[in-house]
Amino acid sequence: MSEENNDFICRRIVESAPDAIVFSDQDGIIRLWNAGAEAMFGYGAQEAVGKSLDIIVPEKMRERHWEGYFRVMKTGSTKYGKDLLAVPGIRKDGSRVSLEFSVALIRDEDGVLMGVSAVLRDVTARWQKEKEMKERIAALEARAKGSGNPSSSFPS
């Protein structure tokens, strides 16, 4: 396959992926924002590109986010290259979204760090179901302990 054809295929994969694919430069400015990011966060590419990642990072998380982000930009390495991260995000309308994502450090031909790409997935529905299940289990355990019947208690 020719390099030109390969570039076309890579662009189409990014453009059509249902997951959000975002690239931000060393300063945390969004430089790439695919259709999946548009659907997930509510910002069109024209609104997001050129803006800080602050548009999707909840205010209470920003200090911690930027400490880690700039440490990665300075050191050129991240411990999160292979692990999924789970964090909250914020949509254009102000609603919260639960995210899982992976990152990759992007370097130029000379090995200079250009920024970070992230592939993000909305796991809000799964997170909510898990939260509800944990609450039901806690309520059942509390009821069983309150009944005084040792045979009805759950192991801790």
N, C-alpha and C positions, 0 to 999 in steps of 0.2 A: 504494500500500500504506500502511495506517495506521501510525502510529508504534508503537502497541501491538503490531501484527502484526510489525513490523520487529524490535522488541525480543524477541519470542518466537522469531523465526527466528534472531536472533543468539545467544540463549541455547542453542537447540537445536544450532547449529553447534558452539559451544564444548563443550557437554556430550557430543556424539557424535563429535567429531574423534578419529581414531586417534592423532594426534600429541599429545604432552603440551602443554597450554596452562596456563601458570602466571602469576599476577600477584602481585607483591610490592610492598609499600608503601615509603615513603622510608627506613624503618628496616631493610628487607630481610626483613620478616615476610610470610609467604605469606598471601594473602587470597583467592586463587582457585586451585583445583586440580581439573582436569577428570578424566574417566574415563581418558583417555589417559595422564595423569600417574600415576594409580593403577596402571595396568598396567605402565608403564615402570619406576617406582621402588619399587612394592610398598607404599606408604603409602596408606591410604584418605584421603579428603578430611578426615574428622573428625580423623585423626591429623596431617595436614600443615598444615591451615589454622590460623594462629595461631603456627606455629613459624618459626624462622629458616631461611633458605635453606641454612644449614650442614648440614641433613639430607641434601642432595643434592650438596654441594660437598666433594670429597675434602679431608681435613685439610691436606695439603701445599699445596693450591691456595688455601686460604681467605684468607691474608694478601693475596695478589695480587688475588683476587676482590673483597674488601671495599675495597681501595684504589681500584680502578676503579669499583665500585658507588657509593661515597660521593662520588667525584669527579663522576660523572654526576648524582647527586642535587644536588650543590652548583652545578654549572654549568648543568644543565638541557639538556645536549647530549651526544650520543654519536657516535663515529665508526663505530659498528657498526650503525647504523640500516638499512643496505641490504646489508651483507655478512653472509654466514653465518659464524658462529663455530664452531670445532671444539674441544671440550674434553672431558675425562673427567668423569664423574659417578659417584655412588655410590648403590647401591640400599639398601633397608632391610636386606637380608640381608648387606650388606657387599661384595657383588660390584661390580665396576667395569662401567660402561657408557660407550661412546664416543658422544658427542652432537654433533650439528650443530644450531644454533638461530639464530633471528633475534629481535631485540628491537624493541619500540616503546615510546617514552615516552608515558605516559598522563597527560593534563592535565584538570583540571576545567573548568567553564564559564568561569572567570576566567583560565584559562591557567596556573594553579598546578600544578606537577608533583606528581602523586599517587603515582607509582611506575612500575614497568617491567613490561610483559607480555613473555613469551617463548613462542615456539612451538618445541618441541624434538622432534627425531627421533633414535631409536636407530639408529646406524650401525655398531654393534659388529661385525656379521657382515661388512659390507663392509670395514671397517678391518682385520679379521683376515685376510681373503682378500688384501688388498693387502700386508699385512706378510709373509704366506707367499710371495707372488709375488716380492717384493723379495729375500727370503732365498734363494729358488731361483735368481734371476738372479745374485746375488752369488756363490753357490756355483759356478754354471756359469762365471762370469767367472774365478773363482779357479782352477778346474780348467783352463780354456783357457790361462791365463797360465802355469800350472805345467807344461803339456805342452811349452812351448817352441816350439809350432807357430804362427807368426805368422798363418797363414791361418785359424786357429781362434779367434783372439782377437776380442773384441767391441770396437766403438768406445766410447770413454769419453764 
